[in-house]
C-alpha cells in the first residue's frame, strides 16, 4: 500500500511534467547529487574506509508549471550499501503559502534542515538523530504539511499531520497520528543574520518501538510530546549555533542539546562542537561529546576536504576517540 501511494505521486508528477514539454527547450527538471568518501581510525583497533553518503535528487526546473514543484531523492546507505527512497513529494505554492504532500521530513529542529553538505560539523548531533520526530524511524514520514514563508524569510512557520510511525514499516490498521509545528524568526544583525525558533510535536503512539530513545524491549503506546528551541548566528566568517530538544513519554523524559562554532578564513574553516544526549535506556552510558575539526573549502561546499576529531570525556579521561578524514564532491 505504501509503495502504491508513492507510485501514485510519481505518476502525478510525470503526468504534469511531460505533457508540458515542447520543442522550446524548456527546463522542466533539475538534478544533482554529491558523494562523501570517508576514512576513519581510532589508532587502536578500528580502521575503516566507506562511502558515507551518495545522494541523488531530481526536482522541478524553472520552467515547470507555475505554482507546482516536486522532488524525488535517493541515498546510498553506508550501512546496508543499497539505494533507498528518501523524499518523494509534491508542493503547491501560492505567494508566501505552500502545501506539501508525500514522503518527507516533518519540519522540526534547525540542524535537521541544514543540508549535510554545507554543515561545518562532519555529522549532525546525536540528539538530533534521536529526538527529531522520526529520527530513528527512517527520519521521513507520510503526510501533509502547510508552510508560510514571509519575504526575505523573516518569518517561517510550518504545520503538518503525519502517519506518525516513520517509513520503516507500513501499518494497515494504524490508529496513531502525529502533528508537528515549527516557527522561526530571522533578523539581520551586524554583518550576518540572527535566527531563533521553536518546534513542537504531538504523537499518539501505538506500540511504537523507538530505538536509541527507549529500550528495544518497549513497544510504547501513549502520548509522545516533544519540543525544541534553537538559536543561530551566521555571517560570512562566523557561524554560531545551538539547540535543545526534549521528549516526554508519559512522564519519562529524554533530552539533550548541542552547540558548535565555525570560523571561516578564506578557504579554511575551523570548527568546534559540544553535545550531550540523555536517553531512557538504562544500559547506556551518557557522556558529553566534543568535536574539533578543520575544513579546506576548495570550491566552497562543492569540493571540500574535512578533518574531524571526535571524542567523549568520562571523569576527565578521553573515551571513544575517532579521527575522520572526508572528501566531498558534488556531481552537478
Secondary structure, 3 states (H helix, E strand, C coil): CHHHHHHHHHHHHHHHHHHHCCCCCCCCEEEEEEEEEEEEECCCCCEEEEEEEEEEEEEECCCCCCCEEEEEEEEECCCCCCEEEEEEEEEEEECCEEEEEEEEECCCCCHHHCCCCCCCCCCCCHHHHHHCCCCCCCCEEEEEEEEEECHHHCEEEEEEEECCCCCCCCCCCCCCEEEEEEEEEEEEECCEEEEEEEEEEEEEEEEECCCCCCCCCCCEEEEEEEEEEEEEEECCCEEEEEEEEEEEECCEEEEEEEEEEEEEECCEEEEEEEEEEECCCCCCCCCEEEEEEEEEECCHHHEEEEEEEEEEEECCEEEEEEEEEEEEEECC
